[in-house]
Amino acid sequence: MQKYIYHVHDVCCKHATLTLEQLVVYALKHGYKEIYYTEHCPISVKCDYQVRRATHDELVDLNRRIDLFNKQYKGKLRIYF
């Protein structure tokens, strides 16, 4: 049976508690095969939700880190973003 983790946020969204690195360790330890990140997109206008969103630069960095983990754990774990 495949195991998946859906609708995950990184700490860059300002309301999650796990980093990507922590989630990867958890997933590997518990036999998960796929992680689906559903990070909130940045908002360019001032609003209450803006403080709970990642910046564009944070999302670019998250995407870079996801690519690195996908290469490192190829065949063991796949992260979608």
Beta strands, then each sheet from edge to edge (+ up, - down):
strand 1: 4-8
strand 2: 34-37
strand 3: 78-80
sheet 1: 1+ 2+ 3+
end
